[in-house]
Amino acid sequence: MSFYYRCNHNPDAKDDTATATYNSSLVINVLANDTDYDKYDTLSVIHASDPAHGSVTVNSDGTVTYTPDPGYSGSDSFTYKISDGHGGYDTATVHVTVEEPQGDGIVQGTSGDDLIDVHYTGDPQGDMVDHHDAILPGQVGNDDIILAGDGNDTVMAGAGNDSVEGGNGDDLIYGNGGSDTLIGGAGADTIYGDGDTGSGPASDPVSQTVDWGNFSQDCGRVGDQTVDMGDTKVSFDFNAQDHGASAKFVSSTQYVAPGESYDSHSALELYGCGGEGGIDPTSTTTLNFSSDNPDYTGEVQNLSFRINDLDRSDSCDDHVDVVTLSAVDAEGNPVAIKLTPSGHQTVVDNGDGTYTITGGDQDTGSLGEDDAVGSVLVEIVDPTAQLTIGYSNGGSTDQKISITDMHCETVPVEDGTGEPGNDDLQGGAGDDVLYGQEGNDTLHGGDGNDSLFGGAGDDSLSGGNGNDTLHGGDGNDTLDAGQDSDALYGDAGDDLLLGGPREDTLDGGAGNDTILGGNAADTIEGGAGNDSLEGNDGNDLIHAGTGADIVMGGAGNDVIFGEDGADRIDGGAGADTLMGGEGSDSVFGGDDRDLFLVDAPENGMGDTLDGGEGGDDFDTLDLRGAGPLQVNSTVTDYDPVTGVSTYAGTVNFLDGEGHVTGSLEFSNMEQVIPCFTPGTRIATPRGEVAVEDLREGDKVLTRDNGIQEIRWAGRADMTRDELEAAPHLKPVLIRAGSLGNGLPERDMLVSPNHRMLVTNDKTALYFEEHEVLVAAKHLVGAAGVRRAETLGTSYLHFMFDRHEVVLANGAWTESFQPGDQSLGGMGNAQRQEILELFPELGTATGRAGYHAARKTLKKHEAVVLLRG
């Protein structure tokens, strides 16, 4: 027997070097260069020390895993120990170099509310905006990819052609310079394609408060001064026509609505002295806003406050609080003001940049500053450099109003980064606001109720789902409503507006626009320019605007107004209501029962009207209100089954002496078509009698010829549907006292073409007549006169041997005057009855001999009288 003995040798561990990527683990095969003299032993790693800047894990396969500390780069080392399994050991060192961060070119936000701009350093790989690390295909330099992630982020993409995704949250994204693709993602996002005309603001808006307690007073009065609110200065200027009027700070309790943060014990009180000799003292308070901070323009935005103690009194002093407001921006342009009364105040946009608040009829007595019914909320959203508040009252006693502290924000200066480009903005889900600004931009609203503003350039805007609002801005834009009920405004330029399947509002604005309505009842406004408008399906309302427009109503019961310019109008299928307006228009009714309206000579002269022949055909030419005229017509067709005749002819418009001033041609008309309503009290020798109770043979008091006998009385009933189909026939409500001198004594309803007697110094001055007749519809807009909404009405006529002026509800007004248009618009039975009583009215000469009792004012003359 023999024995073999082997001598074991220690293994030889050799030092290693390795390179790790920034923020990444590295697996190292340390045994790869280690040796064992005995050759047959299996080597293993049994231990590794901790490095200074990371950690090491020994793996079962003989490798080790090195993990650098987060954010560390540089040199590191650790030792490891090996075993041959037979009692032999050795140790070596691993030297690791952790590389500097190498970005992936994508700037990533966190899950929080990030501000990602050129100073943002939160990307895991160290990527930054505008860091010359573009990875977009074919791009170089500062063309960034920015993924903002979750949270309500603010992203300023800077220069270059960038791609930005806001991710979840309510994000604010600025593309700045270049042609960018900006996607809001989920949430209510606001996206600007460019900034200063192309970038984001240099700073965020800062809330400011105009605290009247910070203003100094002299003898209880606030004088002219400038107060620094922090980032905004307010210059206060007070002027009064009466030295007794004043402004002062008070700490009395003020009305503040629930949820509002106005100081309920801080207010500026504007004090007005009572008037003397009919003079109404007026004070004017002017606030000018400015800033010494270069990050802000000096204007303020989102300005709001309350005006309290607005009331009136109908007692001895008979005062009425009246406040006039105006605001302008730094360029002197008027700024819109929103007024929300809490009581019965009247608020009026005067159309010249001023707004008027008048104490309400029901807000009488001694209202205090803390009464809700005496309060009006004032809100001014857009940048404002100056606010002016005028206060007056018409009473004999001293009165006052209070203005709460004012809340507002600074307006940041835009940083103007980069040149504007052609941007692609996508709102995604949520109620988004997208601003294309300069360049030829593409804006997609996506889901939600979005607001899209194209700005300058030839833009393409698509609303997507939701009730969206689209503004094309300057340039030749394309606006697509998408789904749901949208509002599209082309603004300046030759725009294309496309309606969707729901009820849309489509307004072309200035320029030669093309507007195509959708499948529902759309409202279409052509605006200025030679527009092409098509309603398509649905009962559409179309206003062509100024210019030579082409209008097609399409299917449905459309209402079309050609307005100014030589228009071509086609009502299409359906029972349409058509008015050419001023200019030489060509109007075609198309199929079914159409109504052609000519309510003034200037709206008919030069027109060619064709009722059409198809469908349920019965077309009406309504000439009521068109003044003296002459209708010459011939029968072109007769249906023996229905007994309906079709007419063609000419309408000549006449001046006061019977001379022809213009004409229109009509054809294919089945009817060429004025009156008291029930309840009106007519003066008779036996007292006042309701108009509906008057009959032929009854006697009535007249202004010119004493007691006269009624020769004929008639009635025309109209249902709600008929009034809705012909809104120009809706009655006019004349309130008691609205015609002056307490007349009429009671409210009265009359037909729109019924004429009221007006007598005053102005009639003689302007028209060389002491008394004139004015159609009720031309009085609409005067105090106490308006169109009335009713479920139905009845118009009653009565006629004498001559046209008379009679007393109705204490006011002088006309009796029925037959003419071509009024007789033509009556039913056959009523017309025949009148002709039997007055056979001379069967001829044009006879009708011309039935003279008007007074000169009748035209629409523009009535305007002069009312405004004069």
Secondary structure as UniProt FT lines:
FT   STRAND          16..20
FT   TURN            22..23
FT   STRAND          26..28
FT   HELIX           30..33
FT   TURN            37..38
FT   STRAND          44..48
FT   TURN            52..53
FT   STRAND          54..58
FT   TURN            60..61
FT   STRAND          64..68
FT   TURN            70..71
FT   STRAND          74..83
FT   STRAND          89..98
FT   STRAND          106..108
FT   STRAND          115..116
FT   TURN            118..119
FT   TURN            124..125
FT   TURN            129..130
FT   TURN            137..138
FT   TURN            141..142
FT   STRAND          145..147
FT   STRAND          154..156
FT   STRAND          163..165
FT   STRAND          172..174
FT   STRAND          181..183
FT   STRAND          190..192
FT   STRAND          207..210
FT   HELIX           212..214
FT   STRAND          217..218
FT   TURN            219..220
FT   STRAND          221..222
FT   STRAND          225..228
FT   STRAND          233..240
FT   TURN            243..244
FT   STRAND          246..250
FT   TURN            258..259
FT   TURN            264..265
FT   STRAND          267..272
FT   TURN            277..278
FT   STRAND          282..290
FT   TURN            294..295
FT   STRAND          296..308
FT   STRAND          320..328
FT   TURN            330..331
FT   STRAND          338..341
FT   STRAND          346..349
FT   STRAND          354..358
FT   TURN            361..362
FT   TURN            369..370
FT   HELIX           372..374
FT   STRAND          376..380
FT   STRAND          386..393
FT   STRAND          399..404
FT   STRAND          406..412
FT   STRAND          424..426
FT   STRAND          433..435
FT   STRAND          442..444
FT   STRAND          451..453
FT   STRAND          460..462
FT   STRAND          469..471
FT   STRAND          478..480
FT   STRAND          487..489
FT   STRAND          496..498
FT   STRAND          505..507
FT   STRAND          514..516
FT   STRAND          523..525
FT   STRAND          532..534
FT   STRAND          541..543
FT   STRAND          550..552
FT   STRAND          559..561
FT   STRAND          568..570
FT   STRAND          577..579
FT   STRAND          586..588
FT   STRAND          595..597
FT   HELIX           601..603
FT   TURN            604..606
FT   STRAND          608..610
FT   STRAND          620..622
FT   TURN            624..625
FT   STRAND          629..639
FT   TURN            640..643
FT   STRAND          644..654
FT   TURN            656..657
FT   STRAND          660..669
FT   STRAND          671..672
FT   TURN            678..679
FT   STRAND          681..684
FT   TURN            685..686
FT   STRAND          687..690
FT   HELIX           691..693
FT   TURN            696..697
FT   STRAND          699..702
FT   TURN            703..705
FT   STRAND          706..709
FT   STRAND          712..719
FT   HELIX           720..725
FT   HELIX           727..729
FT   STRAND          732..734
FT   TURN            736..739
FT   TURN            741..742
FT   STRAND          748..750
FT   TURN            752..753
FT   STRAND          755..759
FT   HELIX           761..767
FT   STRAND          771..775
FT   HELIX           776..778
FT   TURN            779..781
FT   TURN            783..784
FT   STRAND          785..787
FT   STRAND          792..799
FT   STRAND          805..808
FT   TURN            809..810
FT   STRAND          811..814
FT   HELIX           820..824
FT   HELIX           828..837
FT   HELIX           839..842
FT   HELIX           844..849
FT   STRAND          855..856
FT   HELIX           859..867
//
